[in-house]
Amino acid sequence: MNKALHPVLPAALSLALALGFATPAFAVSDDDAYMTGYVSAILERELKLDREQFRVKARDGSVTVVLTEADPILQSRIEAALSTLAGVQVVKLAAKEAIAPSEGSRRERVYSFLGLKADSEPFPEGELFLPLIADPKQAQFFIAAGRLDGPTADTTLGVVGFGETFGFHRLEGKNPGDGLQIGISGALFAQFNLEAPSTDLVNADYTIGLPITYRHAPWSARLRLYHQSSHLGDEFLLRVQPERVNLSFESLELLLSYEWPEWRGYFGGEYFLHRDPTDLDRAGLHGGLEYRGTGKVLGSGRLIGGLDIKSWEEHGWSPDASLKAGLEFGTPRPGNRRLRIMGEYYQGHSPYGQFYRDEITYYGLGMYFGF
């Protein structure tokens, strides 16, 4: 079948057939069901069409053939095939289900520019924009522990995260693995003071977002609108009695990524659309570099690591750096089971809740789980 026109364009070819009995060899019954099957058989047998490519309607001796894709060449072939039937007159009708040419051509140009096709997949597996390895706020499942040195306390900190990205719908790209996807992401990030008598929950950050991701290898991008709210733990509030800051915001983030064999770089930023406290500066920059090894280490392991850097207007654009490196076991592609064991180092302003003004140093070990 000719693929010159993009398959996302639904179009209709209407053919009216007045069937007679001039030649007995081609005589056709007036019964609508028989006529439908007769024309369908011709399209399948002679033109090698699949049933999914057309729909036949028969009524009072006339037949309408509706195509699921716009294809002028196929239209001509159908006309030629049906016109060879003795006693059949072919009448071209207006395409009632066709998209206006200007609308179709615009959509076709956009799809062609983005490298997309009309094929779509509900609830797709995996992610088009690979999850960030070293971002402390990447939605994922993990547990970690390490040493925190800050302006108010030096302690052993336990950190856990629960989160995932779930794709709702994906437009497939022309190349395998490419496409445009919309989904939802959500996560909880909690920190515990392991040296406190009751192992206090210090803070919990909750995020929920709507990511739109795009991939046209080696490029990929993520546009995400998300909300974060932060809450102090009850034990921490009772024991320390800190001044409370109800940090919450809605932010629009855009990241652009480029991949080389085993390496990846990314850069972008975000802007707070709404924030509390209202005196928070709105803008931030975000970038990083990642390594995903392909060689085997310790049996089935692979080397993996990332450096993630954020710079906020609120802090005078000073960089906050997160470094993670270690081994990954299992299937590396997102959406499959895997385990990462990584050493961690962070230096900069705290990424946790109302402590965003505190400059901290953290180093520890974490285990990350992929599903």
MARLOFI-394007 format. One record per residue: residue in one letter; residue number from 1; x, y, z of N, C-alpha, C in turn. Coordinates in steps of 0.001 Angstrom, whole numbers. Example, Ala and Ser with C-alpha at 12.3 -4.5 7.8 and 13.67 -1.06 7.14 Angstrom:
// residues 2
A 1 13190 -5690 7800 12300 -4500 7800 13200 -3300 7800 .
S 2 12850 -2250 7080 13670 -1060 7140 12900 30 7870 .
//
This chain:
// residues 371
M 1 834 -1189 0 0 0 0 865 1234 0 .
N 2 503 2253 -798 1320 3447 -896 1355 4172 435 .
K 3 2520 4591 865 2681 5244 2162 2994 6729 2004 .
A 4 2679 7323 845 3043 8704 618 2337 9641 1583 .
L 5 1082 9334 1912 355 10168 2847 407 9548 4223 .
H 6 463 10382 5238 626 9886 6612 -600 9121 7047 .
P 7 -422 7954 7710 -1566 7123 8095 -2447 7719 9157 .
V 8 -2046 8831 9832 -2928 9411 10829 -4122 10089 10184 .
L 9 -4046 10323 8859 -5120 11035 8195 -6256 10083 7854 .
P 10 -7369 10093 8599 -8494 9265 8204 -9129 9853 6952 .
A 11 -9382 9078 5952 -10001 9594 4746 -10955 8564 4212 .
A 12 -11833 8955 3342 -12813 8021 2795 -12832 8104 1285 .
L 13 -12944 6957 682 -13153 6859 -769 -14539 6259 -959 .
S 14 -15405 6967 -1604 -16783 6481 -1788 -17004 6101 -3239 .
L 15 -17421 4893 -3450 -17653 4375 -4795 -19082 3859 -4861 .
A 16 -19902 4390 -5753 -21280 3901 -5916 -21321 2951 -7091 .
L 17 -21810 1769 -6837 -21822 730 -7863 -23272 368 -8173 .
A 18 -23668 551 -9417 -24990 84 -9853 -24793 -1228 -10575 .
L 19 -25224 -2296 -9938 -24924 -3625 -10450 -26064 -4126 -11332 .
G 20 -25717 -4588 -12558 -26711 -5126 -13480 -26445 -6583 -13774 .
F 21 -27117 -7108 -14755 -27013 -8529 -15086 -26766 -8727 -16575 .
A 22 -26015 -7792 -17184 -25779 -7907 -18625 -24989 -9151 -18952 .
T 23 -24011 -9516 -18038 -23197 -10703 -18274 -23408 -11664 -17124 .
P 24 -23977 -12835 -17355 -24287 -13765 -16257 -23073 -14117 -15437 .
A 25 -21887 -14165 -16049 -20699 -14570 -15288 -20427 -13630 -14135 .
F 26 -20907 -12350 -14249 -20627 -11383 -13199 -21900 -10916 -12509 .
A 27 -22934 -11665 -12655 -24190 -11276 -12026 -24055 -11291 -10517 .
V 28 -24597 -10241 -9858 -24484 -10095 -8413 -25874 -9969 -7817 .
S 29 -26115 -10631 -6721 -27408 -10578 -6052 -27660 -9184 -5503 .
D 30 -28953 -8828 -5419 -29315 -7540 -4835 -29271 -7574 -3311 .
D 31 -29099 -8699 -2739 -29047 -8822 -1280 -27851 -8052 -738 .
D 32 -28101 -7162 230 -27036 -6298 741 -25888 -7088 1351 .
A 33 -26208 -8120 2114 -25157 -8907 2753 -24283 -9588 1715 .
Y 34 -24941 -10128 673 -24170 -10785 -382 -23271 -9781 -1096 .
M 35 -23813 -8600 -1396 -23043 -7591 -2106 -21838 -7139 -1284 .
T 36 -22038 -6977 14 -20926 -6586 886 -19811 -7623 844 .
G 37 -20164 -8880 987 -19151 -9933 947 -18485 -10053 -401 .
Y 38 -19260 -9830 -1477 -18719 -9956 -2834 -17627 -8913 -3088 .
V 39 -17928 -7646 -2768 -16946 -6578 -2987 -15759 -6734 -2039 .
S 40 -16014 -7131 -799 -14917 -7344 152 -13962 -8409 -354 .
A 41 -14512 -9473 -937 -13666 -10545 -1464 -12794 -10046 -2605 .
I 42 -13342 -9182 -3455 -12546 -8628 -4557 -11383 -7800 -4011 .
L 43 -11664 -6955 -3010 -10614 -6105 -2442 -9535 -6933 -1757 .
E 44 -9942 -8003 -1095 -8962 -8840 -408 -8181 -9714 -1384 .
R 45 -8883 -10312 -2348 -8232 -11269 -3244 -7391 -10578 -4317 .
E 46 -7948 -9580 -4967 -7262 -8973 -6097 -6305 -7855 -5688 .
L 47 -6656 -7077 -4655 -5815 -5956 -4238 -5003 -6256 -2985 .
K 48 -5187 -7455 -2420 -4409 -7902 -1251 -4571 -6948 -59 .
L 49 -5753 -6430 153 -5999 -5543 1283 -6397 -6349 2511 .
D 50 -6028 -5843 3672 -6485 -6428 4928 -7841 -5833 5292 .
R 51 -8626 -6603 6058 -9945 -6127 6456 -9864 -4823 7266 .
E 52 -8708 -4611 7964 -8563 -3404 8763 -8390 -2152 7912 .
Q 53 -8115 -2321 6613 -7821 -1181 5751 -9061 -582 5089 .
F 54 -10186 -1253 5170 -11362 -736 4477 -12638 -1187 5186 .
R 55 -13714 -531 4808 -15034 -912 5300 -16001 -826 4126 .
V 56 -16838 -1824 3950 -17783 -1885 2836 -19202 -1740 3373 .
K 57 -19963 -859 2743 -21368 -680 3094 -22220 -932 1845 .
A 58 -23248 -1780 1974 -24146 -2078 855 -25566 -1687 1217 .
R 59 -26225 -1032 264 -27611 -618 522 -28338 -443 -810 .
D 60 -29377 -1240 -1006 -30244 -1114 -2185 -29459 -1156 -3490 .
G 61 -28531 -2069 -3606 -27818 -2257 -4854 -26616 -1373 -5062 .
S 62 -26309 -458 -4138 -25106 370 -4249 -24151 22 -3120 .
V 63 -22869 225 -3378 -21836 -138 -2411 -20934 1061 -2162 .
T 64 -20630 1300 -892 -19674 2343 -516 -18471 1685 132 .
V 65 -17291 2008 -360 -16046 1506 210 -15362 2665 931 .
V 66 -15112 2499 2225 -14471 3535 3032 -13089 3055 3435 .
L 67 -12068 3797 3065 -10693 3457 3428 -10327 4094 4754 .
T 68 -9476 3432 5515 -9006 3985 6786 -7811 4898 6616 .
E 69 -7219 4944 5416 -6080 5810 5145 -6299 6525 3818 .
A 70 -5832 7766 3753 -5923 8512 2505 -4842 8036 1549 .
D 71 -5255 7565 362 -4289 7033 -597 -4877 7126 -2008 .
P 72 -4568 8186 -2746 -5125 8353 -4094 -4778 7212 -5037 .
I 73 -3576 6662 -4924 -3177 5575 -5815 -4032 4340 -5555 .
L 74 -4261 4035 -4276 -5120 2899 -3951 -6546 3148 -4438 .
Q 75 -7006 4374 -4335 -8340 4711 -4843 -8459 4367 -6326 .
S 76 -7437 4729 -7099 -7460 4426 -8535 -7467 2925 -8788 .
R 77 -6712 2178 -7981 -6666 726 -8157 -8024 97 -7861 .
I 78 -8698 609 -6814 -10017 71 -6482 -11012 383 -7596 .
E 79 -10967 1612 -8095 -11869 1976 -9185 -11656 1075 -10394 .
A 80 -10374 827 -10712 -10073 -16 -11869 -10556 -1441 -11656 .
A 81 -10354 -1978 -10454 -10745 -3360 -10175 -12255 -3538 -10238 .
L 82 -13000 -2588 -9689 -14452 -2727 -9662 -15096 -2381 -11000 .
S 83 -14460 -1497 -11753 -15041 -1110 -13045 -14951 -2218 -14080 .
T 84 -14109 -3242 -13833 -14008 -4361 -14777 -15197 -5298 -14674 .
L 85 -15997 -5142 -13646 -17191 -5977 -13512 -18237 -5506 -14516 .
A 86 -18666 -6421 -15386 -19662 -6064 -16399 -20948 -5597 -15737 .
G 87 -21493 -4522 -16253 -22756 -4018 -15738 -22617 -3141 -14515 .
V 88 -21373 -2838 -14109 -21153 -2016 -12926 -20745 -616 -13361 .
Q 89 -21423 371 -12841 -21071 1758 -13111 -20467 2349 -11841 .
V 90 -19269 2947 -11955 -18580 3512 -10797 -18840 5010 -10749 .
V 91 -19353 5495 -9625 -19622 6921 -9450 -18795 7427 -8270 .
K 92 -17996 8465 -8472 -17187 9039 -7395 -18044 9985 -6571 .
L 93 -18020 9790 -5253 -18795 10633 -4352 -17863 11426 -3454 .
A 94 -18410 12450 -2821 -17620 13248 -1886 -17226 12396 -692 .
A 95 -16013 12598 -208 -15510 11831 940 -16033 12461 2219 .
K 96 -17070 11863 2781 -17701 12447 3957 -16808 12415 5183 .
E 97 -15950 11387 5308 -15125 11240 6505 -13724 11781 6308 .
A 98 -13458 12367 5166 -12100 12828 4882 -11779 14077 5673 .
I 99 -10547 14219 6070 -10051 15427 6707 -9804 16464 5623 .
A 100 -10077 17706 5920 -9815 18753 4947 -8354 18723 4548 .
P 101 -8046 18898 3247 -6662 18793 2785 -5713 19697 3539 .
S 102 -6150 20932 3857 -5244 21845 4543 -4917 21342 5937 .
E 103 -5950 20809 6648 -5716 20260 7983 -4818 19045 7916 .
G 104 -5093 18160 6943 -4282 16964 6801 -2846 17288 6484 .
S 105 -2633 18236 5574 -1267 18561 5187 -509 19202 6334 .
R 106 -1197 20017 7139 -530 20617 8295 -101 19546 9285 .
R 107 -1012 18637 9582 -684 17573 10527 427 16695 9985 .
E 108 370 16437 8692 1402 15609 8080 2769 16272 8187 .
R 109 2821 17587 7978 4099 18296 8075 4639 18262 9499 .
V 110 3749 18445 10484 4188 18400 11883 4717 17015 12230 .
Y 111 3989 15975 11848 4423 14614 12133 5757 14320 11457 .
S 112 5894 14758 10214 7137 14513 9492 8303 15221 10165 .
F 113 8080 16455 10616 9138 17215 11279 9577 16539 12573 .
L 114 8616 15986 13330 8920 15339 14605 9337 13884 14445 .
G 115 9293 13363 13230 9657 11969 13015 8644 10995 13569 .
L 116 7360 11367 13547 6307 10538 14115 5462 9916 13014 .
K 117 4749 8873 13384 3741 8285 12515 2456 8158 13314 .
A 118 1393 7714 12659 78 7734 13301 -122 6598 14289 .
D 119 709 5576 14252 530 4439 15151 663 4901 16596 .
S 120 -241 4466 17436 -214 4856 18838 -312 3628 19724 .
E 121 119 3799 20963 131 2688 21921 -369 3185 23267 .
P 122 -1479 2650 23776 -1929 3019 25113 -1109 2291 26173 .
F 123 -855 2975 27277 -116 2416 28408 1195 1760 27950 .
P 124 2080 2528 27327 3324 1952 26801 4292 1582 27912 .
E 125 5184 655 27600 6231 269 28539 7424 1210 28397 .
G 126 8123 1427 29518 9345 2204 29476 9104 3698 29347 .
E 127 10198 4432 29152 10154 5881 29069 10985 6346 27883 .
L 128 10534 7399 27231 11271 7952 26099 12429 8821 26569 .
F 129 12223 9540 27671 13285 10341 28278 13836 9542 29448 .
L 130 15062 9051 29334 15619 8177 30364 15640 8870 31721 .
P 131 15268 8178 32795 15307 8772 34134 16715 9242 34481 .
L 132 16793 10360 35182 18086 10933 35553 18722 10108 36666 .
I 133 19983 9789 36498 20676 8910 37446 20931 9596 38780 .
A 134 21386 10858 38752 21878 11497 39969 20954 12572 40530 .
D 135 19830 12838 39903 18917 13863 40407 18288 13387 41713 .
P 136 18461 14122 42831 17866 13691 44099 16342 13615 44054 .
K 137 15709 14289 43094 14254 14303 43020 13718 13512 41820 .
Q 138 14497 12559 41313 13997 11670 40272 13001 10685 40879 .
A 139 11817 10583 40296 10791 9668 40812 11244 8226 40632 .
Q 140 11515 7534 41754 11983 6153 41712 11913 5559 43116 .
F 141 12161 4244 43207 12182 3541 44490 13633 3372 44929 .
F 142 13942 3807 46164 15317 3664 46640 15370 3777 48161 .
I 143 16455 3260 48710 16799 3475 50114 18272 3838 50164 .
A 144 18627 4759 51063 20017 5205 51168 20287 5645 52598 .
A 145 21544 5639 52956 21970 6105 54272 23348 6717 54135 .
G 146 23592 7766 54927 24895 8411 54847 25051 9492 55893 .
R 147 26140 10211 55777 26503 11252 56733 26104 12615 56196 .
L 148 25375 13367 57018 24953 14712 56658 25658 15721 57551 .
D 149 26339 16661 56938 26969 17768 57657 26266 19052 57238 .
G 150 25608 19717 58204 24854 20920 57890 25104 22025 58886 .
P 151 24456 23171 58714 24692 24319 59594 24115 24144 60993 .
T 152 23104 23294 61149 22476 23122 62462 22808 21793 63122 .
A 153 23202 20789 62344 23479 19477 62928 24309 18642 61973 .
D 154 25134 17764 62565 25842 16724 61821 25276 15396 62306 .
T 155 24754 14597 61402 24063 13391 61824 24112 12339 60732 .
T 156 23669 11131 61100 23505 10061 60116 22079 10120 59586 .
L 157 21957 10198 58287 20661 10415 57659 20234 9182 56873 .
G 158 18984 8779 57033 18382 7756 56192 17437 8415 55198 .
V 159 17523 8014 53957 16705 8629 52904 15990 7519 52140 .
V 160 14698 7679 51925 13934 6711 51138 13114 7458 50092 .
G 161 12828 6767 49012 11995 7344 47969 11069 6293 47388 .
F 162 9851 6699 47095 8877 5826 46443 8272 6613 45288 .
G 163 8423 6124 44086 7868 6876 42968 8072 6175 41646 .
E 164 7340 6617 40653 7424 6017 39327 6779 6952 38319 .
T 165 7109 6737 37062 6461 7428 35950 5630 6419 35176 .
F 166 4392 6787 34895 3448 5883 34235 2974 6529 32944 .
G 167 3257 5875 31814 2852 6413 30528 1403 6094 30211 .
F 168 656 7110 29791 -737 6913 29390 -867 6573 27910 .
H 169 -166 7338 27082 -369 7180 25644 899 7614 24909 .
R 170 1202 6887 23837 2410 7195 23064 2110 7161 21568 .
L 171 2550 8193 20865 2585 8184 19411 3931 7622 18994 .
E 172 3917 6570 18204 5153 5913 17816 5933 6774 16822 .
G 173 7274 6691 16915 8124 7354 15951 8373 6472 14744 .
K 174 8936 7072 13708 9243 6304 12507 10342 5280 12764 .
N 175 11228 5572 13717 12286 4639 14084 11939 3969 15412 .
P 176 12303 2695 15595 12011 1997 16850 12578 2750 18052 .
G 177 11768 2887 19100 12202 3571 20305 11907 5052 20323 .
D 178 11559 5634 19173 11234 7055 19108 9746 7257 19356 .
G 179 9357 8499 19654 7943 8770 19811 7681 9987 20669 .
L 180 6402 10207 20937 5912 11299 21775 4937 10696 22776 .
Q 181 5140 10977 24064 4374 10283 25104 3908 11259 26167 .
I 182 2724 10990 26701 2213 11733 27847 1941 10744 28971 .
G 183 2206 11172 30201 2021 10264 31328 1820 11031 32617 .
I 184 2017 10334 33713 1926 10928 35039 3081 10399 35869 .
S 185 3623 11238 36732 4701 10808 37625 4380 11281 39034 .
G 186 4741 10477 39997 4516 10837 41385 5576 10216 42268 .
A 187 5893 10877 43372 6950 10355 44239 6842 10946 45639 .
L 188 7401 10205 46585 7594 10650 47964 9071 10517 48287 .
F 189 9656 11572 48861 11051 11549 49300 11071 11895 50788 .
A 190 11570 10978 51620 11543 11165 53067 12940 11016 53647 .
Q 191 13227 11821 54689 14528 11796 55342 14335 11542 56838 .
F 192 15170 10661 57385 15086 10269 58787 16414 10544 59483 .
N 193 16334 11066 60710 17523 11243 61544 17778 9935 62284 .
L 194 18755 9160 61826 19002 7839 62404 19669 7908 63766 .
E 195 20118 9088 64188 20747 9230 65500 19783 9761 66550 .
A 196 18578 10132 66153 17581 10602 67113 17019 9410 67889 .
P 197 16547 9625 69121 16035 8512 69935 14918 7724 69257 .
S 198 14064 8401 68512 12949 7713 67860 13122 7649 66343 .
T 199 14374 7801 65889 14657 7797 64442 13665 8718 63725 .
D 200 13716 9999 64088 12719 10967 63645 12591 11035 62128 .
L 201 11351 11119 61675 11097 11567 60313 11296 13076 60300 .
V 202 12296 13522 59575 12617 14948 59550 11717 15684 58564 .
N 203 11620 15161 57364 10900 15875 56314 10421 14886 55257 .
A 204 9322 15218 54611 8817 14430 53484 8390 15383 52371 .
D 205 8885 15130 51173 8516 15907 49987 7632 15041 49095 .
Y 206 6519 15587 48680 5594 14883 47789 5558 15604 46444 .
T 207 5686 14851 45376 5617 15451 44044 4615 14691 43180 .
I 208 3945 15425 42322 3038 14846 41338 3150 15691 40073 .
G 209 3264 15044 38931 3483 15806 37711 2918 15136 36477 .
L 210 2848 15914 35407 2397 15438 34099 3534 15652 33103 .
P 211 4336 14616 32854 5439 14757 31903 5003 14449 30474 .
I 212 5435 15280 29551 5329 15008 28119 6749 14774 27622 .
T 213 7020 13586 27125 8376 13237 26716 8423 12950 25223 .
Y 214 9585 13206 24657 9770 13058 23208 11154 12476 22958 .
R 215 11241 11613 21953 12526 11010 21601 12649 10892 20090 .
H 216 13739 11410 19581 14141 11236 18182 15656 11046 18238 .
A 217 16046 9787 18472 17428 9473 18818 18403 10149 17848 .
P 218 19485 10697 18461 19935 10608 19860 19376 11698 20772 .
W 219 18410 12481 20291 17836 13543 21100 16615 13038 21871 .
S 220 16405 13608 23052 15173 13373 23798 14890 14609 24643 .
A 221 13637 14752 25050 13244 15934 25814 12123 15577 26773 .
R 222 12035 16368 27848 10943 16207 28815 10391 17576 29189 .
L 223 9106 17751 28968 8381 18933 29429 7450 18464 30538 .
R 224 7606 19055 31717 6852 18542 32869 6271 19694 33677 .
L 225 4985 19611 33922 4317 20485 34876 4117 19675 36147 .
Y 226 4653 20167 37276 4552 19359 38494 4342 20224 39728 .
H 227 3869 19567 40763 3625 20192 42063 4475 19490 43117 .
Q 228 5020 20280 44051 5720 19713 45209 5210 20387 46468 .
S 229 4970 19583 47484 4666 20098 48814 5534 19355 49815 .
S 230 5922 20050 50890 6858 19495 51869 6257 19588 53265 .
H 231 6548 18574 54094 5955 18493 55421 6990 17948 56403 .
L 232 7108 18603 57561 8014 18145 58606 7389 16995 59383 .
G 233 8248 16093 59898 7772 14974 60691 7352 15395 62088 .
D 234 6367 14692 62658 5840 15053 63978 6909 14956 65057 .
E 235 7689 13851 65071 8717 13692 66103 9752 14808 66020 .
F 236 10133 15158 64814 11102 16239 64628 10532 17568 65118 .
L 237 9259 17832 64826 8632 19072 65286 8587 19153 66809 .
L 238 8237 18038 67462 8127 18043 68917 9487 18163 69591 .
R 239 10494 17507 69023 11807 17479 69674 12616 18741 69395 .
V 240 12615 19208 68167 13464 20339 67776 12706 21659 67814 .
Q 241 11398 21619 67548 10557 22807 67486 11138 23880 66562 .
P 242 11340 23548 65296 11896 24529 64365 10824 25517 63903 .
E 243 11262 26604 63330 10322 27528 62699 9820 26882 61405 .
R 244 8521 26772 61259 7961 26041 60123 7839 26942 58895 .
V 245 8195 26351 57759 8009 27002 56464 7248 26010 55584 .
N 246 6047 26360 55201 5228 25455 54394 5596 25612 52920 .
L 247 6683 24946 52538 7159 25059 51165 6264 24263 50219 .
S 248 5776 24922 49190 5054 24244 48115 5149 25107 46868 .
F 249 5092 24454 45722 5167 25210 44470 4651 24364 43316 .
E 250 4270 25056 42252 3987 24435 40959 5022 24970 39983 .
S 251 5649 24066 39251 6764 24456 38397 6617 23848 37012 .
L 252 7125 24569 36016 7182 24073 34645 8646 23840 34292 .
E 253 8972 22597 33938 10358 22187 33697 10518 21724 32253 .
L 254 11651 22075 31661 11994 21594 30325 13445 21142 30327 .
L 255 13686 19887 29915 15033 19339 29812 15240 18776 28414 .
L 256 16414 19032 27862 16804 18516 26554 18035 17646 26739 .
S 257 18046 16464 26104 19110 15483 26319 19686 15019 24988 .
Y 258 20990 14735 24998 21660 14174 23820 22505 12984 24275 .
E 259 22456 11889 23498 23144 10657 23877 24233 10293 22883 .
W 260 25363 9874 23443 26443 9235 22696 26512 7777 23150 .
P 261 27290 6943 22495 27474 5583 23015 27988 5621 24458 .
E 262 27190 5121 25373 27477 5009 26803 27394 6339 27554 .
W 263 27349 7470 26873 27327 8768 27548 26049 9528 27205 .
R 264 25705 10441 28109 24528 11283 27894 24722 12615 28604 .
G 265 24353 13672 27937 24355 14997 28538 22961 15594 28471 .
Y 266 22623 16435 29434 21309 17069 29428 21400 18466 30037 .
F 267 20481 19316 29609 20468 20690 30114 19068 21266 29942 .
G 268 18705 22143 30863 17413 22801 30776 17190 23696 31977 .
G 269 15953 23850 32356 15630 24695 33493 14173 24575 33860 .
E 270 13788 25364 34861 12394 25377 35268 12030 26731 35847 .
Y 271 10725 26940 35961 10212 28232 36410 9005 27985 37300 .
F 272 9028 28582 38503 7916 28429 39438 6729 29275 38968 .
L 273 5632 28619 38635 4420 29329 38251 3697 29878 39475 .
H 274 3781 29134 40567 3193 29550 41840 4076 29000 42938 .
R 275 4305 29777 44003 5164 29274 45072 4753 29860 46409 .
D 276 5053 29114 47451 4842 29506 48831 6059 29034 49628 .
P 277 6824 29959 50187 6635 31394 50363 6668 32170 49034 .
T 278 5961 33285 48999 5842 34060 47771 7090 34862 47448 .
D 279 8036 34960 48390 9261 35711 48102 10343 34838 47464 .
L 280 10041 33574 47192 10996 32709 46502 11230 33214 45085 .
D 281 12499 33301 44688 12790 33585 43286 12344 32401 42439 .
R 282 11963 32675 41198 11241 31680 40419 12108 30755 39569 .
A 283 13245 31188 39102 13941 30484 38021 15039 29554 38530 .
G 284 15306 28514 37746 16395 27586 38042 16938 26970 36774 .
L 285 18224 26611 36789 18870 25900 35691 19201 24486 36149 .
H 286 19267 23569 35199 19453 22155 35538 20208 21469 34410 .
G 287 21299 20787 34756 22064 20072 33739 22834 18920 34356 .
G 288 23454 18110 33497 24222 16995 34025 24844 16143 32945 .
L 289 25612 15174 33406 26312 14229 32531 26172 12838 33131 .
E 290 25930 11821 32275 25717 10456 32750 26533 9464 31943 .
Y 291 26841 8351 32616 27554 7247 31962 26804 5952 32235 .
R 292 26512 5209 31185 25884 3892 31291 26750 2896 30535 .
G 293 27548 2141 31268 28461 1202 30645 27748 5 30051 .
T 294 28365 -574 29053 27814 -1777 28421 28639 -3021 28727 .
G 295 29879 -2848 29173 30710 -3990 29525 30305 -4602 30851 .
K 296 30536 -5900 31001 30156 -6618 32207 31197 -6441 33310 .
V 297 30705 -6245 34531 31546 -6111 35712 30948 -6989 36808 .
L 298 31779 -7790 37455 31315 -8675 38533 30148 -9543 38062 .
G 299 30350 -10220 36967 29315 -11096 36428 28392 -10367 35483 .
S 300 27235 -9956 35989 26235 -9312 35131 26101 -7816 35384 .
G 301 26991 -7252 36194 26890 -5834 36510 27423 -4939 35402 .
R 302 26997 -3690 35422 27472 -2668 34496 27793 -1407 35279 .
L 303 28843 -705 34888 29174 559 35525 28135 1612 35161 .
I 304 27792 2428 36142 26808 3480 35916 27142 4657 36815 .
G 305 26891 5862 36353 27178 7030 37162 26584 8284 36564 .
G 306 26450 9307 37401 25895 10559 36913 26288 11726 37794 .
L 307 26410 12890 37169 26628 14155 37868 25468 15071 37513 .
D 308 24720 15494 38521 23554 16350 38323 23804 17686 39017 .
I 309 23610 18779 38295 23874 20109 38836 22643 20982 38652 .
K 310 22216 21611 39738 21124 22579 39698 21624 23921 40223 .
S 311 21085 24973 39657 21479 26327 40036 20226 27184 40098 .
W 312 19961 27747 41286 18713 28474 41506 18953 29971 41660 .
E 313 18042 30735 41085 18074 32192 41252 17999 32557 42727 .
E 314 17249 31784 43502 17089 32025 44934 18420 32026 45666 .
H 315 19383 31259 45175 20688 31121 45831 21789 31857 45080 .
G 316 21413 32830 44270 22417 33584 43530 23088 32773 42445 .
W 317 22410 31739 41950 22899 30871 40869 24113 30034 41267 .
S 318 24363 29866 42556 25456 28984 42978 25065 27535 42702 .
P 319 26009 26689 42257 25655 25318 41855 25461 24386 43051 .
D 320 24475 23493 42935 24251 22393 43869 24519 21100 43105 .
A 321 25508 20330 43556 25979 19177 42782 25656 17864 43482 .
S 322 25131 16908 42692 24858 15553 43169 25625 14575 42292 .
L 323 26450 13733 42923 27269 12756 42198 26921 11361 42703 .
K 324 26597 10450 41770 26293 9065 42123 26976 8146 41123 .
A 325 27563 7053 41632 28249 6102 40751 28261 4734 41410 .
G 326 28196 3688 40577 28215 2332 41106 27948 1306 40035 .
L 327 27195 256 40407 26909 -856 39508 25405 -1020 39329 .
E 328 25025 -1447 38130 23634 -1740 37822 23514 -3197 37402 .
F 329 22511 -3891 37951 22250 -5287 37610 20829 -5390 37056 .
G 330 20649 -6308 36106 19340 -6475 35498 19266 -5794 34148 .
T 331 18045 -5625 33652 17824 -5019 32345 17883 -3506 32458 .
P 332 18744 -2855 31688 18903 -1411 31845 17736 -590 31335 .
R 333 16928 -1127 30406 15856 -332 29809 14784 -23 30848 .
P 334 14321 1246 30937 13254 1591 31880 12018 741 31647 .
G 335 11359 388 32747 10189 -473 32655 10498 -1928 32912 .
N 336 11778 -2255 33164 12179 -3624 33468 12852 -3659 34841 .
R 337 12928 -4840 35425 13502 -4973 36761 15018 -4788 36723 .
R 338 15499 -3985 37665 16932 -3747 37755 17262 -3283 39177 .
L 339 18523 -3397 39520 19014 -2972 40826 20286 -2166 40629 .
R 340 20353 -1018 41290 21554 -194 41273 22080 -32 42695 .
I 341 23369 -209 42840 24046 59 44107 25067 1151 43828 .
M 342 24876 2319 44461 25701 3468 44111 26176 4222 45343 .
G 343 27427 4657 45286 27922 5620 46245 27406 6998 45875 .
E 344 27170 7841 46892 26532 9133 46658 27293 10257 47346 .
Y 345 27318 11408 46685 27917 12606 47281 27103 13809 46835 .
Y 346 26781 14671 47788 26020 15878 47475 26640 17063 48205 .
Q 347 26769 18166 47493 27261 19401 48105 26503 20581 47508 .
G 348 25924 21372 48380 25162 22532 47931 24006 22789 48873 .
H 349 23026 23536 48397 21848 23815 49206 20974 22562 49289 .
S 350 20395 22347 50446 19624 21130 50683 18470 21006 49687 .
P 351 18293 19822 49101 17155 19605 48199 15881 19203 48937 .
Y 352 15933 19219 50284 14840 18676 51070 14008 19778 51717 .
G 353 12769 19937 51243 11760 20746 51900 12179 22136 52300 .
Q 354 11771 22517 53537 11987 23877 54000 13450 24179 54330 .
F 355 14317 23184 54188 15738 23401 54469 16494 23881 53231 .
Y 356 15784 24396 52240 16406 24759 50965 17443 25871 51093 .
R 357 17446 26603 52205 18450 27654 52390 19726 27124 53043 .
D 358 19689 25916 53605 20852 25357 54303 21857 24792 53305 .
E 359 23117 25110 53483 24175 24504 52675 24679 23260 53400 .
I 360 24661 22127 52706 24979 20853 53334 26000 20086 52507 .
T 361 26584 19085 53168 27400 18076 52496 26884 16710 52938 .
Y 362 26677 15832 51980 26159 14499 52279 26949 13477 51478 .
Y 363 27289 12347 52122 27912 11237 51407 27392 9937 52014 .
G 364 27122 8957 51143 26542 7720 51633 26458 6663 50550 .
L 365 25586 5673 50783 25414 4540 49880 23920 4303 49691 .
G 366 23519 4031 48444 22105 3841 48163 21838 2626 47294 .
M 367 20642 2074 47426 20162 986 46574 18911 1479 45857 .
Y 368 18907 1310 44530 17828 1826 43688 17184 670 42931 .
F 369 15852 660 42921 15114 -469 42362 14281 -5 41170 .
G 370 14396 -725 40060 13606 -431 38871 12616 -1540 38607 .
F 371 11437 -1178 38114 10370 -2148 37873 9879 -2029 36436 .
//
